[in-house]
Amino acid sequence: MWLLDTNILIKCNKLRPRPFKKDLTFTTILSIIEYPFASKFEEMSIIYPTLLHYGQALKYALLLRKNGTPIPVIDILIGVITVEKNMILVSEDSHFDDLQAVEPRLKLIGLEIYIESLQKFDKI
């Protein structure tokens, strides 16, 4: 399952057909707030942060600050959700490289690899 970050939602909106798989493609309400047009993408499910996510995000925020690499809280929450749900984050935002340094379980790929993965999935 893939969780798409805001920058990927924006890029995917320009592609036809949009590279989404129902029941396998997710985003967060945070990305929808950043890019409201994505709320029209019917093939995607939306995940909402829970109290557990906020608590874990605080831990990562403190680690990132200690390392001298603070990142926006929205990116921390998106990363936390991705890890907790055992998903693959699709993003081209370098902030997630910093998060991956403190949370190596964060699986991260770019748009090109995501599209290749979808094509392989279709062949199964």
N, C-alpha and C positions, 0 to 999 in steps of 0.2 A: 504494500500500500504506500502511496505517495502523498506527502503533504506539500502543497505548493505555497511558496512565499509570494508576497505582493509583487515583486519584480517579475516573477514568472507569470503570474496572472495577467499582468499588463502585456507581456510579450505574447502570451497564448491568445489573447484577444485579437491579435492581428493575424493569427494563423487560421487557415480554413482547410479542412475542418479543424476545430479546436482539439488539441490532443488530450482528451480526458476520457477516463474509463469509469462509468458509473459503478459505485460501490468500492472502487479502488483509489479514487482521486478525492483528496480532502484539502481543505484550507481551514484557517481559523477565522473566527469573527474579527480578530484584530486586523487581518489582511483585508477583510471585507470593509471594515471601517476605513482603512487606508485607501482602498480602491472600490468604492461602492458599486461600480458597474459590474463587478464580479458576482454580485448577488443574483444576477440573471443567468449564471452558468448552471443550468439545471442538472448537469451530469456530476456535479461536485456536492459533497456533503460538507457541512460546516461544523467545526469543533469549537466548543466554548471552554475557556480555562476554568479549572476548579480551584478550590482552596489549596489542594495538594500542589497544583502547578505554581501557585503564587509563592508558597513556602519554599519550594525547590528553587524557584527563580531568585529568591532572596539569597539563598546560599551561593548560587552561581554569580550573582551580582557582586557579592563580597569577594569571591575568589578572583573574578576578573579585575576588580578594582585593585586588589592586592598585587596582581600581576602587572598592573599598569595598563590594562587593555579593556577599560569599561566599554560596554556597547549599549545601545538603546534597549530599554526594558521590553519593548514589544518583541525584539529579536530574541531576547532571553526566553520569554514566554513561549514563543514559537518553537524554539529549540527544545525546551523542557517538554512540551506537548509531544513533539516528534519522538523524543527518547522514551517517554512514558508509554506511548502507544506503539512503540517498536516499529516506527514507520521510517521511510526514507524522505529526507527533506530535499526538495528541489528548489534551489536558490542560486543566484549568482552574486550574493551579497557577501563581501569579505568579512563582515562581522561574525559570520558563523564559523569562519576559520578560527577566530579567537575563542569562541565558545567551545569548539571541538578540542582545543588545547586543554581545557579544564574538564571537558566531558567527552572522552574518546568514544563513548557509545553512540554519539550523534553521527548518523549516516547522512552524508551530504553528496548530492550530485547536481550537475548543471542541466540546463534545458536540453542540450543535444543528447546527453546520455539518457535522460528521461524519455525523449522521443524514441530513441533506439530501443529502450526497454519496453515501451508500449508495442513497438513493431514486433519484437520477439514474443511478447505476450500473446499477440494476435495469432501467431503461428502455432501456438501450443494447442 
